[in-house]
Amino acid sequence: MNKKFIHFLRLFIAFIDLLAINIVFFISILAFRKYHAIGHDPQYIYFGFALSAVWLATIAITNLYNAKNLHSFEIFTRATLRAYSYFLLGISIYLFFFRLLELSRFFLIVLLLAIPLVLLLNRFLYLTIFDYPRKKQYLSKVMVVGYNNLSKKLVSYLEEDGINKQVVGFCEEYENVKELSHYPILSNIDGAINVCRDYGISEIYSTIAPEQNESIYKLIKSADDNCIRFRFVPDLGVFMNQKIHIDFVKEIPVLKLRREPLEDVGNRIKKRFFDVLLSSFVIIFILSWLVPLIALLIKLESKGPVFFIQARTGKDIKPFLCFKFRSMYTNMYANELQAKRNDERITRIGRILRITSLDEFPQFFNVFQGQMSIVGPRPHMLKHTEQYSHLVGQYMVRQFLKPGITGWAQVNGLRGETKTLGQMKKRVEFDLWYMENWNIYLDLRIVFMTVYNMLKGEENVY
């Protein structure tokens, strides 16, 4: 599906969902007041604002309008039901902490049953909009120049559901075709434009470079003259087998192995501002009283320093001293062995600190100093960096970023001890996805998910 259309669809459905929730709320208010079932208590208005706020937090945490969800009505509906369960949890927490006893229980039941119904109706509206290009025959007709392994792979991708392309056939010199093709060979290269006119083809994808066949130069000019879009599909499989990105130095194209939003200075400034703002808040309003309290508890239980300071691998492989509250008895293996379940080295207060993740809070000092970020790949011990760099492909790519207190891998269940090589590979995979898809809203989402996971409790934290 066209990326701009998908982006429009995401924004439109998100707006319609939020609007529907508010409409249901106001209709419920009016209906209940009409029959004198509720009064004019201002807490109902506060609750209306809470509904919108909790729903916005829910879609940020669940990433409900992810493009992958939108490609399937069934997947999108299941994701909506899952998001609604989080929404109910958030509303329950709001009602519990603010003790809104004046709200009518019957009103709440009717409202919270009506909301999923209107969301379901919106999913049918989404289905109608999603199918609109196909029903109106807005599919772009495509011809592929060249019949080879690359063109066959390209056609298989163009056939995937959600891509508004209709492959009509191939264009290739007949002597080069040695097998039956899935789509017809419509003509040779010289006759390509005539075929495009006959079939109403609006796009040509060429897997043959002009250097391989000089007729391609003529075909490019003819395509421009006939208002047909011409696209090259270079075969880079000889050099690399992964997604690449194109940048330009003046008019010279430069192929990049990955997209890195944080290469942009403006994005780095945004991230640093976010880091300084949040770390300052935590240091002033939380660590100012938390450090003395935990320091006292640590000292009462065992001898040794309050902070555990360890060299970790930072951005660009530069080591830095990472701060944590000491959660273990002083031991000689602290810089070599990861903590494991029922680890005898962990103190009683240390176990509480680790389960609640409070042992990581001193790292906000690292963030404030610029050695770490709030969100990023978790920093590993120098020994483990050396070890895994030889065992896991692209492991060192994660060092392009500042390490973080929390990260995309951690909020997706990859916290704690890495018992197998596969777990570390999965961690690296999530870290690289974060690096290539960073934006400030993703950082906010990860922070919210981290807080939620802390409150819920995590199985892999011990």
PATIVEX-708323 format. One record per residue (C-alpha): residue in one letter; chain; x, y, z. Coordinates in Angstrom, 2 decimals. Example, Ala and Ser with C-alpha at 12.3 -4.5 7.8 and 13.67 -1.06 7.14 Angstrom:
BEGIN
R|A|A|12.30|-4.50|7.80
R|S|A|13.67|-1.06|7.14
***
This chain:
BEGIN
R|M|A|0.00|0.00|0.00
R|N|A|1.20|3.53|-0.78
R|K|A|3.08|4.86|2.27
R|K|A|1.31|8.22|2.23
R|F|A|-2.06|6.48|2.11
R|I|A|-1.06|4.23|5.06
R|H|A|0.11|7.30|7.01
R|F|A|-3.20|9.04|6.27
R|L|A|-5.09|5.89|7.28
R|R|A|-3.23|5.67|10.61
R|L|A|-3.96|9.29|11.48
R|F|A|-7.57|9.09|10.29
R|I|A|-8.45|5.93|12.24
R|A|A|-6.66|7.24|15.35
R|F|A|-8.65|10.49|15.13
R|I|A|-11.93|8.65|14.51
R|D|A|-11.33|6.32|17.48
R|L|A|-10.60|9.21|19.85
R|L|A|-13.59|11.13|18.50
R|A|A|-15.85|8.08|18.89
R|I|A|-14.83|7.57|22.52
R|N|A|-15.65|11.20|23.31
R|I|A|-18.96|11.07|21.41
R|V|A|-19.99|7.95|23.34
R|F|A|-19.05|9.68|26.58
R|F|A|-21.09|12.82|25.86
R|I|A|-24.09|10.87|24.57
R|S|A|-24.01|8.77|27.75
R|I|A|-23.81|11.91|29.90
R|L|A|-26.75|13.52|28.11
R|A|A|-28.86|10.35|28.19
R|F|A|-28.28|9.67|31.88
R|R|A|-28.91|13.31|32.83
R|K|A|-32.11|13.37|30.77
R|Y|A|-33.53|10.55|32.87
R|H|A|-32.02|12.00|36.06
R|A|A|-29.81|8.94|36.56
R|I|A|-26.81|11.17|37.28
R|G|A|-26.31|14.73|38.44
R|H|A|-24.12|17.59|37.23
R|D|A|-21.11|16.63|39.32
R|P|A|-17.85|18.06|37.75
R|Q|A|-16.12|14.73|38.35
R|Y|A|-17.89|13.39|35.25
R|I|A|-16.12|16.01|33.17
R|Y|A|-12.79|15.11|34.78
R|F|A|-13.51|11.48|33.97
R|G|A|-14.14|12.45|30.32
R|F|A|-10.68|14.02|30.10
R|A|A|-9.23|10.90|31.77
R|L|A|-10.83|8.68|29.11
R|S|A|-9.03|10.56|26.33
R|A|A|-5.73|10.70|28.23
R|V|A|-5.76|6.98|29.08
R|W|A|-6.67|6.06|25.50
R|L|A|-3.79|8.17|24.13
R|A|A|-1.40|6.53|26.61
R|T|A|-2.75|3.11|25.61
R|I|A|-2.17|3.58|21.88
R|A|A|1.32|4.91|22.63
R|I|A|2.16|1.82|24.70
R|T|A|0.57|-0.76|22.38
R|N|A|1.49|0.95|19.08
R|L|A|-2.03|0.09|17.94
R|Y|A|-1.86|1.93|14.63
R|N|A|1.34|0.23|13.50
R|A|A|1.39|-0.18|9.70
R|K|A|1.75|-3.97|10.13
R|N|A|-1.53|-4.09|12.04
R|L|A|-3.32|-2.08|9.37
R|H|A|-2.55|-4.56|6.60
R|S|A|-4.98|-7.10|8.06
R|F|A|-8.51|-6.51|9.36
R|E|A|-8.25|-9.56|11.67
R|I|A|-4.87|-8.54|13.10
R|F|A|-6.04|-4.95|13.58
R|T|A|-9.20|-6.08|15.36
R|R|A|-7.25|-8.40|17.70
R|A|A|-4.75|-5.61|18.41
R|T|A|-7.67|-3.29|19.21
R|L|A|-9.13|-5.76|21.71
R|R|A|-5.73|-6.12|23.33
R|A|A|-5.38|-2.33|23.50
R|Y|A|-8.85|-2.06|25.03
R|S|A|-7.82|-4.44|27.82
R|Y|A|-4.92|-2.07|28.62
R|F|A|-7.38|0.83|28.42
R|L|A|-9.65|-0.85|30.98
R|L|A|-6.67|-1.41|33.26
R|G|A|-5.69|2.27|32.99
R|I|A|-9.24|3.43|33.75
R|S|A|-9.39|1.08|36.74
R|I|A|-6.12|2.50|38.08
R|Y|A|-7.46|6.05|37.60
R|L|A|-10.71|5.26|39.43
R|F|A|-8.82|3.53|42.25
R|F|A|-6.27|6.25|42.91
R|F|A|-8.65|9.21|42.54
R|R|A|-11.44|7.47|44.49
R|L|A|-14.25|8.76|42.28
R|L|A|-17.02|7.35|44.45
R|E|A|-19.63|9.78|43.13
R|L|A|-19.64|8.27|39.63
R|S|A|-22.62|6.06|38.83
R|R|A|-21.60|2.40|38.56
R|F|A|-24.35|1.80|35.98
R|F|A|-23.07|4.77|33.95
R|L|A|-19.53|3.32|33.99
R|I|A|-20.72|-0.14|32.92
R|V|A|-22.79|1.22|30.01
R|L|A|-19.98|3.53|28.88
R|L|A|-17.22|0.90|29.05
R|L|A|-19.39|-1.59|27.14
R|A|A|-20.31|0.97|24.48
R|I|A|-16.73|2.02|23.75
R|P|A|-15.54|-1.37|22.36
R|L|A|-18.69|-1.51|20.21
R|V|A|-17.94|1.81|18.53
R|L|A|-14.30|0.80|18.12
R|L|A|-15.50|-2.35|16.35
R|L|A|-17.72|-0.22|14.07
R|N|A|-14.66|1.89|13.29
R|R|A|-12.82|-1.26|12.24
R|F|A|-15.48|-1.90|9.59
R|L|A|-15.07|1.71|8.49
R|Y|A|-11.32|1.07|8.28
R|L|A|-11.99|-2.04|6.16
R|T|A|-14.06|0.04|3.73
R|I|A|-11.35|2.70|3.41
R|F|A|-8.59|0.10|3.11
R|D|A|-10.37|-1.71|0.24
R|Y|A|-11.34|1.52|-1.51
R|P|A|-8.31|1.65|-3.86
R|R|A|-8.93|-1.94|-5.01
R|K|A|-12.69|-1.55|-5.46
R|K|A|-12.19|1.66|-7.43
R|Q|A|-9.46|-0.03|-9.50
R|Y|A|-6.80|2.39|-8.36
R|L|A|-4.15|-0.30|-8.66
R|S|A|-1.09|0.77|-10.63
R|K|A|-0.43|-1.58|-13.53
R|V|A|3.20|-2.64|-13.65
R|M|A|5.46|-4.21|-16.24
R|V|A|8.83|-5.67|-15.21
R|V|A|11.71|-5.42|-17.67
R|G|A|13.99|-8.46|-17.48
R|Y|A|13.25|-12.04|-16.56
R|N|A|15.77|-13.20|-13.95
R|N|A|16.00|-14.13|-10.28
R|L|A|15.78|-10.49|-9.20
R|S|A|12.67|-9.77|-11.30
R|K|A|10.94|-12.93|-10.01
R|K|A|11.66|-11.89|-6.42
R|L|A|10.41|-8.36|-7.17
R|V|A|7.15|-9.72|-8.62
R|S|A|6.59|-11.91|-5.54
R|Y|A|6.91|-8.80|-3.34
R|L|A|4.59|-6.75|-5.56
R|E|A|1.99|-9.52|-5.23
R|E|A|1.89|-9.20|-1.45
R|D|A|-1.38|-8.07|0.09
R|G|A|-1.54|-4.37|0.86
R|I|A|0.67|-3.20|-2.05
R|N|A|-1.46|-1.40|-4.65
R|K|A|0.34|-2.79|-7.68
R|Q|A|-0.95|-5.15|-10.36
R|V|A|1.76|-6.98|-12.30
R|V|A|0.74|-7.37|-15.96
R|G|A|3.79|-9.23|-17.25
R|F|A|7.46|-9.23|-18.16
R|C|A|9.37|-7.60|-21.00
R|E|A|12.45|-9.55|-22.09
R|E|A|14.31|-10.68|-25.18
R|Y|A|12.66|-13.98|-26.07
R|E|A|15.95|-15.87|-26.44
R|N|A|16.77|-15.13|-22.78
R|V|A|13.66|-16.90|-21.44
R|K|A|14.39|-20.56|-20.76
R|E|A|11.34|-21.51|-18.63
R|L|A|7.64|-20.95|-18.20
R|S|A|6.98|-17.66|-16.40
R|H|A|4.24|-16.97|-13.86
R|Y|A|3.23|-13.88|-15.84
R|P|A|3.38|-13.66|-19.65
R|I|A|6.38|-12.34|-21.57
R|L|A|4.56|-9.44|-23.24
R|S|A|7.27|-8.35|-25.68
R|N|A|10.93|-7.74|-26.18
R|I|A|12.48|-4.49|-24.93
R|D|A|11.97|-2.62|-28.19
R|G|A|8.22|-3.27|-28.09
R|A|A|7.77|-2.39|-24.40
R|I|A|6.14|1.04|-24.89
R|N|A|3.54|-0.32|-27.34
R|V|A|2.59|-2.98|-24.79
R|C|A|2.29|-0.31|-22.08
R|R|A|-0.17|1.61|-24.25
R|D|A|-2.21|-1.52|-25.03
R|Y|A|-2.50|-2.64|-21.38
R|G|A|-2.70|0.77|-19.71
R|I|A|0.56|0.20|-17.82
R|S|A|1.63|3.19|-15.74
R|E|A|4.91|1.93|-14.19
R|I|A|7.94|0.10|-15.54
R|Y|A|10.40|-1.63|-13.20
R|S|A|13.67|-2.49|-14.89
R|T|A|16.00|-5.13|-13.46
R|I|A|18.32|-4.59|-16.44
R|A|A|20.81|-1.73|-16.23
R|P|A|21.50|0.43|-19.33
R|E|A|25.09|-0.83|-19.28
R|Q|A|23.74|-4.35|-19.86
R|N|A|21.44|-3.38|-22.71
R|E|A|21.63|-0.04|-24.52
R|S|A|17.95|-0.31|-25.51
R|I|A|17.12|0.68|-21.92
R|Y|A|18.26|4.27|-22.65
R|K|A|15.70|4.51|-25.46
R|L|A|13.05|2.90|-23.25
R|I|A|13.63|5.50|-20.48
R|K|A|13.10|8.38|-22.93
R|S|A|10.01|6.76|-24.45
R|A|A|8.55|6.15|-20.97
R|D|A|8.99|9.85|-20.09
R|D|A|7.40|10.88|-23.40
R|N|A|4.38|8.64|-22.70
R|C|A|3.96|9.71|-19.06
R|I|A|4.97|6.28|-17.73
R|R|A|7.03|6.13|-14.53
R|F|A|10.34|4.31|-14.97
R|R|A|12.12|2.74|-11.99
R|F|A|15.46|0.95|-11.73
R|V|A|15.85|-2.09|-9.49
R|P|A|19.64|-2.58|-9.06
R|D|A|20.86|-6.05|-8.23
R|L|A|22.98|-5.47|-5.13
R|G|A|22.72|-9.05|-3.92
R|V|A|26.28|-9.63|-5.09
R|F|A|27.49|-7.11|-2.49
R|M|A|24.93|-7.26|0.31
R|N|A|21.76|-9.05|1.32
R|Q|A|19.91|-6.50|3.44
R|K|A|17.82|-3.34|3.15
R|I|A|19.86|-0.30|2.14
R|H|A|19.15|3.44|2.11
R|I|A|20.18|6.06|-0.40
R|D|A|21.69|9.39|0.59
R|F|A|23.23|12.04|-1.64
R|V|A|26.43|14.06|-1.58
R|K|A|25.41|16.78|-4.02
R|E|A|24.27|14.74|-7.05
R|I|A|26.27|11.62|-6.12
R|P|A|24.13|8.79|-4.68
R|V|A|25.58|7.10|-1.61
R|L|A|24.23|3.73|-0.44
R|K|A|23.90|3.34|3.34
R|L|A|23.50|-0.02|5.05
R|R|A|20.96|1.31|7.52
R|R|A|18.82|4.32|8.35
R|E|A|20.07|6.23|11.42
R|P|A|17.80|9.12|12.45
R|L|A|20.23|10.05|15.24
R|E|A|22.91|10.92|12.69
R|D|A|20.92|14.13|12.25
R|V|A|22.14|16.88|14.59
R|G|A|18.61|18.15|15.21
R|N|A|17.46|14.70|16.37
R|R|A|20.48|14.38|18.67
R|I|A|19.62|17.74|20.24
R|K|A|16.01|16.61|20.80
R|K|A|17.15|13.38|22.45
R|R|A|19.71|15.14|24.63
R|F|A|17.14|17.73|25.73
R|F|A|14.76|14.92|26.69
R|D|A|17.56|13.15|28.60
R|V|A|18.61|16.26|30.53
R|L|A|15.03|17.23|31.33
R|L|A|13.99|13.81|32.67
R|S|A|17.28|13.03|34.46
R|S|A|17.21|16.45|36.17
R|F|A|13.67|15.82|37.36
R|V|A|14.59|12.38|38.76
R|I|A|17.79|13.64|40.44
R|I|A|16.09|16.62|42.10
R|F|A|12.76|15.11|43.11
R|I|A|13.55|11.40|43.60
R|L|A|17.26|10.68|44.05
R|S|A|17.69|13.60|46.47
R|W|A|15.84|11.61|49.15
R|L|A|16.12|8.08|47.72
R|V|A|19.93|7.91|47.79
R|P|A|20.29|8.61|51.54
R|L|A|17.47|6.17|52.36
R|I|A|18.81|3.29|50.27
R|A|A|22.40|4.06|51.34
R|L|A|21.35|3.58|54.97
R|L|A|19.61|0.27|54.21
R|I|A|22.60|-1.04|52.24
R|K|A|25.06|-0.08|54.99
R|L|A|22.89|-1.66|57.72
R|E|A|22.90|-5.03|55.96
R|S|A|26.45|-5.46|54.62
R|K|A|29.88|-3.88|54.48
R|G|A|31.03|-2.18|51.35
R|P|A|30.29|0.88|49.21
R|V|A|26.77|2.16|48.59
R|F|A|27.31|2.37|44.84
R|F|A|28.52|-0.40|42.59
R|I|A|30.64|1.32|39.94
R|Q|A|31.59|-0.80|36.94
R|A|A|33.27|-0.09|33.61
R|R|A|30.77|-0.62|30.78
R|T|A|30.99|-0.19|27.02
R|G|A|29.59|3.13|25.83
R|K|A|29.01|4.93|22.57
R|D|A|31.71|4.33|19.93
R|I|A|33.17|1.53|22.14
R|K|A|34.41|4.08|24.70
R|P|A|34.25|2.66|28.25
R|F|A|32.60|4.65|31.03
R|L|A|31.89|4.11|34.72
R|C|A|28.28|2.99|35.18
R|F|A|26.60|3.66|38.55
R|K|A|24.23|1.30|40.34
R|F|A|23.16|0.79|43.93
R|R|A|25.17|-2.15|45.27
R|S|A|22.83|-5.13|45.41
R|M|A|25.40|-7.87|46.17
R|Y|A|27.87|-8.71|48.86
R|T|A|31.34|-7.57|47.82
R|N|A|32.80|-10.39|45.69
R|M|A|35.60|-11.00|43.21
R|Y|A|33.28|-12.14|40.38
R|A|A|31.23|-8.94|40.09
R|N|A|32.96|-7.90|36.86
R|E|A|32.75|-11.35|35.26
R|L|A|29.48|-13.12|36.09
R|Q|A|25.94|-11.94|35.44
R|A|A|23.41|-12.20|38.24
R|K|A|21.32|-15.36|38.00
R|R|A|18.17|-16.64|39.66
R|N|A|18.70|-17.40|43.39
R|D|A|22.20|-15.90|43.19
R|E|A|23.76|-16.20|46.68
R|R|A|25.75|-13.01|46.15
R|I|A|22.58|-10.86|46.23
R|T|A|21.71|-9.27|49.59
R|R|A|18.17|-9.09|50.95
R|I|A|17.84|-5.38|50.29
R|G|A|19.63|-5.98|46.97
R|R|A|16.95|-8.45|45.91
R|I|A|14.26|-5.83|46.53
R|L|A|16.27|-3.22|44.65
R|R|A|16.70|-5.52|41.65
R|I|A|13.08|-6.69|41.50
R|T|A|11.84|-3.08|41.62
R|S|A|14.67|-1.87|39.30
R|L|A|15.63|0.74|41.90
R|D|A|19.25|-0.43|41.66
R|E|A|19.42|1.20|38.19
R|F|A|18.33|4.68|39.37
R|P|A|21.87|6.06|39.95
R|Q|A|22.34|5.76|36.18
R|F|A|20.35|8.98|35.88
R|F|A|23.63|10.63|37.00
R|N|A|25.29|8.97|33.98
R|V|A|22.52|10.35|31.77
R|F|A|22.91|13.86|33.15
R|Q|A|26.68|13.68|32.51
R|G|A|26.06|12.61|28.90
R|Q|A|27.57|9.11|29.18
R|M|A|24.18|7.41|28.82
R|S|A|20.71|8.14|27.51
R|I|A|17.32|7.43|29.10
R|V|A|16.55|5.04|26.23
R|G|A|19.09|3.03|24.27
R|P|A|20.84|-0.35|24.15
R|R|A|21.73|-1.59|27.63
R|P|A|25.47|-1.20|28.40
R|H|A|27.32|-4.47|28.85
R|M|A|30.42|-5.35|30.84
R|L|A|33.66|-4.90|28.88
R|K|A|34.28|-8.63|29.02
R|H|A|30.89|-9.43|27.53
R|T|A|31.31|-6.82|24.79
R|E|A|34.57|-8.49|23.79
R|Q|A|33.01|-11.94|23.98
R|Y|A|29.77|-11.28|22.08
R|S|A|31.40|-9.10|19.41
R|H|A|32.98|-12.31|18.06
R|L|A|29.85|-14.45|18.44
R|V|A|26.93|-12.26|17.35
R|G|A|26.75|-10.62|13.93
R|Q|A|26.31|-6.81|13.96
R|Y|A|26.73|-6.80|17.74
R|M|A|29.05|-3.78|17.65
R|V|A|26.61|-1.75|15.54
R|R|A|24.60|-1.12|18.72
R|Q|A|27.59|0.88|19.99
R|F|A|26.79|3.62|17.49
R|L|A|24.30|4.81|20.13
R|K|A|24.65|5.90|23.72
R|P|A|23.64|3.07|26.07
R|G|A|20.35|3.53|27.89
R|I|A|18.79|2.92|31.29
R|T|A|15.99|1.13|29.43
R|G|A|15.57|0.07|25.85
R|W|A|13.34|-1.43|23.16
R|A|A|14.72|-4.91|23.90
R|Q|A|14.03|-4.56|27.63
R|V|A|10.37|-3.52|27.28
R|N|A|9.86|-6.47|24.94
R|G|A|10.81|-9.02|27.58
R|L|A|14.56|-9.24|26.99
R|R|A|15.77|-8.15|30.43
R|G|A|18.05|-9.85|32.91
R|E|A|20.44|-12.74|32.38
R|T|A|21.24|-13.84|28.83
R|K|A|21.52|-17.60|29.21
R|T|A|21.85|-18.45|25.52
R|L|A|23.49|-16.95|22.47
R|G|A|20.05|-16.79|20.83
R|Q|A|18.81|-14.44|23.57
R|M|A|21.70|-12.06|22.91
R|K|A|21.07|-12.19|19.14
R|K|A|17.44|-11.29|19.78
R|R|A|18.53|-8.41|22.01
R|V|A|20.83|-7.07|19.30
R|E|A|18.01|-7.39|16.76
R|F|A|15.73|-5.20|18.91
R|D|A|18.53|-2.70|19.58
R|L|A|19.21|-2.29|15.85
R|W|A|15.49|-1.87|15.14
R|Y|A|15.42|0.93|17.72
R|M|A|18.44|2.60|16.14
R|E|A|16.87|2.55|12.67
R|N|A|13.39|3.64|13.79
R|W|A|14.17|6.20|16.50
R|N|A|11.93|9.16|17.12
R|I|A|11.16|11.10|20.30
R|Y|A|7.70|9.54|20.54
R|L|A|9.27|6.07|20.53
R|D|A|11.42|7.12|23.52
R|L|A|8.31|8.35|25.35
R|R|A|6.53|5.09|24.57
R|I|A|9.45|3.01|25.89
R|V|A|9.54|5.09|29.09
R|F|A|5.80|4.51|29.66
R|M|A|6.19|0.78|28.93
R|T|A|9.13|0.59|31.36
R|V|A|7.11|2.19|34.16
R|Y|A|4.19|-0.14|33.41
R|N|A|6.47|-3.21|33.48
R|M|A|7.99|-2.05|36.78
R|L|A|4.53|-1.82|38.36
R|K|A|3.42|-5.13|36.86
R|G|A|6.62|-7.01|37.73
R|E|A|8.85|-8.92|35.31
R|E|A|9.72|-12.60|35.35
R|N|A|13.32|-12.17|34.14
R|V|A|14.29|-9.64|36.82
R|Y|A|16.03|-11.12|39.86
***
